[in-house]
Amino acid sequence: MAMTTVQLRPETKKKLDNLKIHPRETYDELIDRLADAAYDDEELSDEEIAGMKESEEDIKAGRVRSLRDIMKDLGDDKAIRSLVG
């Protein structure tokens, strides 16, 4: 099997280490698993496409709310502050 060397920042390596299923999982296995999870070869259903079109119409019409406002309404705006600043 041909091998390739990849350079990673220490922070990236730490993230990858935290994503391993078990300590002996190789980086090749991990990256392959993550790549498979990122790829979805299923076609969208008519219902999913209709839902996306409806969402686009809502956005164009201004029928949107920020995540911050929604979290405030739910009484949990502190949780989102760290994400959106």
N, C-alpha and C positions, 0 to 999 in steps of 0.2 A: 504494500500500500504506500503510495506517495505521501509525503508529509510536507506541510507548509508551516512556516513560523509566522505567528501573528503577534504584533506588538500591542500591548494594552496598558492603559494607565492603571496605577494601583487601585484607584477608585472603581474602575470598570471590572477589574479582576475580583475585587471584593463583592461587587454586585453579582457577578457570575457565581462566585462561591456560595452566596446566599440563596441562589436559585437551584442549586443542586438537590436532587431528590435524596441522594445518599452521598457520603464523603468520597466513595470510590468511583462515582460517576465521572467519566472523563469529560474534558471540555468539548471534545468532538461530539460525544453523546448529548451533552447539554445543549450545545448550539444547534445540533440537528433537531432536537426535541422542540426548542424554541422556534426554529424556522418552520417546522411542521405546524405548530400551533398558530403561527401568524398567517398561514396560507389557508384560505377557505375556497374550495373549488365547487361548492354548492351554488347553483343558480338561485337568484332571489325569486320568491314566489310572487304572484300577482298581488297578493295582499300586502307583502312587504314593500313592493314598488309603489302601490297606492298610498301606503302610510308615509313613505318618503316624500311623495309629491304633495301630500297634505301638509307635511311639516314644512316643506319649502314655501308653500303658500302662506302658512302662518308666519314664517320669518319675514317674507316680503311684505306682509300686511302689518308687521310690527307687533304681532301677538306673541311676544316672548317676554320672559322674566329672567333676571340674572340668578345665578346659583346663590349668590350672597343673599338676595331678597327671599328666595325660597327657604334658605337655611334660617334666616331671621324669623320667618313665619313659623317654622318648626321649632323655634327656640334653641337652635343649635348653631348660631352664627359664629361662635368661638372656634368651632372645629374647622370651618372653612377659611378663617383668617390666615392661618398658616399656609394655606395653599394659594390664595389670591392676593395676599398682602394688603 
